[in-house]
């Protein structure tokens, strides 16, 4: 039996023309696949239709994944792989398995000795780090920070202390409709001289990337409401 491969397929971060951000191998791979494991079926099918308009949606078999998925379901999802059919893993945006529940599928593929093939594409985290001017040699992705105010304050202060001690960049994200609140918390709790980068709408026509000391941001606050944003900071 042919050894099947799990292809890790990047998704666009927005409505940027695909020929500007996706290599040809992504289209060729999607065109060849029938089975997909995705974070969001509606988003995934829309992207597949954009990049391969000739591909019949009725012939695509999609399994929807979320971070609370039980392992028994994952075993069912990869049956096509175990039976010799290649599969694609798609995030809702950006790279699968990076700040994404797809890592559970990749881990299972390794356990089952299934080859894994990551494809090149846009990553909001790496694009933000590239454009920030902050330390790209030592950095850590902290994901979502606590929502409760006192916990959030403690977490921001702790991360800033670690950044200063280790000379490293901290990277965070938030649900887009809470971006403005998180930004205000950074301005309130970070040291005035800490470098803060806001990277918003990456790869889109409205892209915004700017790094300044916290003390200078109050006069240049962008409107981040409902705009995908990555926050990065480094203590001096």
C-alpha positions as CSV (number, residue, x, y, z in Angstrom):
1,X,0.0,0.0,0.0
2,X,1.2,3.5,-0.9
3,X,2.5,5.5,2.1
4,X,0.2,8.5,2.5
5,X,1.3,12.0,3.5
6,X,-0.2,14.6,5.7
7,X,0.3,18.0,3.9
8,X,0.3,21.1,6.2
9,X,-1.3,23.7,4.0
10,X,-1.1,27.5,4.7
11,X,-4.2,29.6,4.5
12,X,-4.3,33.4,3.6
13,X,-4.6,35.9,6.4
14,X,-7.2,37.8,4.5
15,X,-8.4,38.7,1.0
16,X,-4.9,39.4,-0.4
17,X,-4.6,38.1,-4.0
18,X,-3.3,34.5,-3.6
19,X,-0.6,34.8,-6.3
20,X,1.1,37.4,-4.0
21,X,1.4,35.2,-1.0
22,X,1.0,31.5,-2.0
23,X,3.6,29.5,-3.8
24,X,2.4,27.3,-6.7
25,X,2.9,24.1,-4.8
26,X,0.0,25.0,-2.5
27,X,-2.4,25.1,-5.4
28,X,-1.0,21.9,-6.9
29,X,-1.3,20.1,-3.6
30,X,-4.9,21.2,-2.9
31,X,-5.9,20.3,-6.4
32,X,-4.6,16.7,-5.8
33,X,-6.4,16.1,-2.5
34,X,-9.8,14.8,-1.6
35,X,-9.5,14.7,2.2
36,X,-9.0,17.7,4.5
37,X,-8.9,18.3,8.2
38,X,-9.7,21.9,8.9
39,X,-10.2,24.3,11.7
40,X,-13.3,25.9,10.1
41,X,-15.2,24.1,7.3
42,X,-16.8,27.2,5.8
43,X,-13.5,29.2,5.7
44,X,-11.6,26.2,4.4
45,X,-14.1,25.5,1.5
46,X,-14.0,29.2,0.6
47,X,-10.2,29.2,0.4
48,X,-10.2,25.9,-1.6
49,X,-12.7,27.4,-4.1
50,X,-10.6,30.6,-4.4
51,X,-7.3,28.8,-5.1
52,X,-8.8,25.8,-7.1
53,X,-12.0,27.1,-8.7
54,X,-12.2,24.0,-10.9
55,X,-12.3,21.6,-8.0
56,X,-15.8,20.3,-7.3
57,X,-16.9,21.1,-3.7
58,X,-19.1,18.0,-3.7
59,X,-16.0,15.8,-4.1
60,X,-14.1,17.3,-1.1
61,X,-14.4,15.4,2.2
62,X,-13.8,17.7,5.2
63,X,-13.4,17.0,8.9
64,X,-13.7,19.9,11.2
65,X,-11.3,20.2,14.1
66,X,-11.2,22.3,17.3
67,X,-9.0,22.5,20.3
68,X,-11.4,20.5,22.4
69,X,-11.5,17.5,20.0
70,X,-11.2,14.2,21.7
71,X,-8.5,11.8,20.5
72,X,-11.1,9.2,19.4
73,X,-12.4,11.6,16.8
74,X,-8.9,12.3,15.5
75,X,-8.4,8.5,15.0
76,X,-11.5,8.6,12.8
77,X,-10.3,11.7,10.9
78,X,-7.0,10.1,9.8
79,X,-8.5,6.8,8.6
80,X,-8.0,8.0,5.0
81,X,-4.3,8.5,5.7
82,X,-4.0,5.1,7.3
83,X,-5.6,3.6,4.2
84,X,-3.2,5.2,1.8
85,X,-4.9,8.5,0.8
86,X,-3.0,11.8,1.2
87,X,-4.7,14.4,3.4
88,X,-4.4,18.2,3.9
89,X,-4.5,20.0,7.2
90,X,-5.8,23.6,7.0
91,X,-5.9,26.3,9.6
92,X,-8.5,29.1,9.5
93,X,-5.7,31.5,8.7
94,X,-1.9,31.3,8.5
95,X,0.0,28.1,9.2
96,X,-1.6,25.0,10.5
97,X,-0.4,23.7,13.9
98,X,1.1,27.1,14.9
99,X,-1.2,28.7,17.5
100,X,-3.7,26.2,16.1
101,X,-5.3,22.9,17.2
102,X,-3.9,21.2,14.1
103,X,-0.8,20.3,16.1
104,X,-2.9,17.4,17.6
105,X,-3.2,15.9,14.2
106,X,0.4,16.4,13.4
107,X,1.4,14.7,16.7
108,X,-0.9,11.8,15.9
109,X,0.6,11.5,12.4
110,X,4.0,11.1,13.9
111,X,2.8,8.5,16.3
112,X,1.4,6.5,13.3
113,X,4.6,7.0,11.3
114,X,2.7,9.0,8.7
115,X,5.0,11.4,6.7
116,X,4.3,15.1,7.3
117,X,5.0,17.7,4.7
118,X,4.7,21.4,5.7
119,X,4.2,23.9,2.9
120,X,5.4,27.5,2.7
121,X,2.9,30.3,3.3
122,X,2.1,33.3,5.4
123,X,2.6,33.3,9.2
124,X,1.3,36.4,11.1
125,X,3.6,35.6,14.0
126,X,6.8,35.4,11.9
127,X,5.8,38.3,9.6
128,X,5.2,40.4,12.7
129,X,8.6,39.4,14.3
130,X,10.4,40.1,11.0
131,X,8.9,43.6,10.8
132,X,9.2,44.5,14.4
133,X,12.9,45.2,14.7
134,X,12.9,43.4,18.0
135,X,15.1,40.4,19.0
136,X,14.6,37.7,16.4
137,X,17.2,35.5,17.9
138,X,15.4,34.9,21.2
139,X,11.7,35.2,21.4
140,X,8.6,33.3,22.7
141,X,5.0,33.2,21.7
142,X,2.7,33.6,24.7
143,X,-0.6,33.3,22.9
144,X,-3.6,34.8,24.6
145,X,-3.1,36.6,27.9
146,X,-5.6,36.4,30.9
147,X,-8.8,38.4,30.5
148,X,-9.3,39.2,34.2
149,X,-7.7,42.6,35.0
150,X,-5.5,41.7,38.0
151,X,-4.3,38.5,36.3
152,X,-3.6,40.3,33.1
153,X,-1.5,42.9,35.0
154,X,0.5,40.3,36.8
155,X,1.1,38.4,33.5
156,X,2.3,41.5,31.6
157,X,4.6,42.5,34.4
158,X,6.0,39.0,34.6
159,X,6.6,38.7,30.9
160,X,8.3,42.1,30.9
161,X,10.6,41.0,33.6
162,X,11.5,37.9,31.7
163,X,12.1,39.9,28.6
164,X,14.5,42.2,30.4
165,X,16.3,39.4,32.1
166,X,16.7,37.3,28.9
167,X,16.9,40.0,26.3
168,X,14.0,38.3,24.4
169,X,10.9,39.3,22.5
170,X,7.5,38.4,23.8
171,X,4.7,37.8,21.2
172,X,1.0,37.9,22.1
173,X,-2.4,37.8,20.3
174,X,-6.0,38.5,21.2
175,X,-9.4,38.0,19.8
176,X,-9.8,41.0,17.4
177,X,-12.7,42.6,19.2
178,X,-10.6,42.8,22.4
179,X,-7.5,44.2,20.8
180,X,-8.1,47.8,22.0
181,X,-8.5,46.7,25.6
182,X,-5.3,44.7,25.5
183,X,-3.4,47.6,23.9
184,X,-4.6,49.9,26.7
185,X,-3.4,47.3,29.2
186,X,0.1,47.2,27.6
187,X,0.3,51.0,27.7
188,X,-0.8,51.0,31.4
189,X,1.4,48.2,32.8
190,X,4.6,48.1,30.6
191,X,7.5,50.3,31.4
192,X,7.5,53.6,29.4
193,X,10.8,52.6,27.7
194,X,9.8,49.1,26.8
195,X,9.6,48.7,23.0
196,X,6.1,47.8,21.8
197,X,5.3,46.7,18.3
198,X,1.8,46.6,16.8
199,X,1.5,44.5,13.7
200,X,-2.0,44.6,12.2
201,X,-3.7,43.3,9.0
202,X,-0.6,41.6,7.9
203,X,-0.4,40.9,4.1
204,X,-3.5,43.0,3.5
205,X,-3.8,46.4,1.8
206,X,-4.4,48.0,5.3
207,X,-1.3,46.4,6.8
208,X,0.2,48.4,9.7
209,X,3.5,47.6,11.5
210,X,5.1,50.1,14.0
211,X,7.5,49.7,16.9
212,X,8.0,52.5,19.4
213,X,8.6,52.9,23.2
214,X,5.4,52.5,25.2
215,X,5.6,56.2,26.2
216,X,5.2,57.3,22.6
217,X,2.2,55.2,21.7
218,X,-0.4,57.3,23.4
219,X,-0.2,59.9,20.7
220,X,-0.3,57.5,17.8
221,X,-3.0,54.9,18.8
222,X,-4.3,52.9,15.8
223,X,-7.8,51.6,15.6
224,X,-7.4,47.9,16.1
225,X,-11.0,46.9,16.6
226,X,-11.9,43.7,14.8
227,X,-8.5,43.7,12.9
228,X,-6.2,40.7,13.3
229,X,-3.3,42.0,15.3
230,X,0.0,40.6,16.8
231,X,1.5,42.4,19.7
232,X,5.3,42.2,20.4
233,X,7.3,43.8,23.2
234,X,10.9,43.8,24.4
235,X,12.1,45.4,27.6
236,X,15.3,47.4,27.5
